[in-house]
């Protein structure tokens, strides 16, 4: 199952919602939207700084992650980016593949 690290920042309206619902309310909302596309929430951490939230998600496919990301971003309450994560085994498989590459200026 593809795994993603999501980095998110609340807009002012999104931050107001967080203040109203608290962290538990937002976690329930994340679990609901992720489950609606057959995904699972592995971990969720709030932070302060450039990003407000770090989430690790599993989805059955890339389109499910894309559907959730587009829907959540369209709300205007949060901006986010999803970073695909690779397992150690996937990296081992990738390094065995032959890639025909010529760097620029070669």
Buried (B, 14 or more C-beta within 10 A) or exposed (E): EBBBBBBBBBBEEBBEBBEEEEEEEBBEEBBEBBEEBEBBBBEBEBEEEEBBBBBBBBBEEEEBBEBBBEEBBEEEBBBBEBEEBEEEEEEEEEEEEEEEEEEEEE
